[in-house]
Amino acid sequence: KKDGGDWEKYEDKFLTLLDRRAVERDLEIAVLNDSCLLCSEHEPHFCHRRLVAEYLNQKWDCEIKVKHLF
């Protein structure tokens, strides 16, 4: 991504990596209570932390909310 790559390719590779590592197995949802994931992206649609939340929402059938600070 930092070498001027395509966001869609990055997103696909990142989600594939999360799935391959099965991060949802090694992480308990309670760990995320009152948590905050920080990001420095200027645009929320280019935020990899958003991808983590969406991935976990799907795997855990939950509703982790993402709040972008501007």
Buried (B, 14 or more C-beta within 10 A) or exposed (E): EEEEEEEEEBBEEBBEEBEEEEBBEEBEEEEBEEEEEEBEEEEBEBBBBBBBBBBBBEBBEEEBEBEEEE
